[in-house]
């Protein structure tokens, strides 16, 4: 990874006044996404034991994938995950997790909330374009 890209990314991210608010927004989006996936999983069966299993398994699987596949030296994360991937793959994983959460919200018969959640996800990525550019530059 060229140091110039890393320096640009870190300097650009730390210089924006929205960075702390965006970190809170991202954390909230991730928690809501996991909650929506769990709520959707709860609807996948009529058997109470299986409903509980799906309620736990779906968000745990999403969180495991989300946390395991990381880009090396990503300054937006605390540490590297066990599986290193390219930035393009990482963005794909994030898009898949958020996309599934949006679909889960819609499936739970809440189209306006799904649209609002999608809008917030788009807002997050729009305000973190330097991170997106940095990720796409990572091979």
Beta strands, then each sheet from edge to edge (+ up, - down):
strand 1: 69-70
strand 2: 83-84
sheet 1: 1+ 2+
end
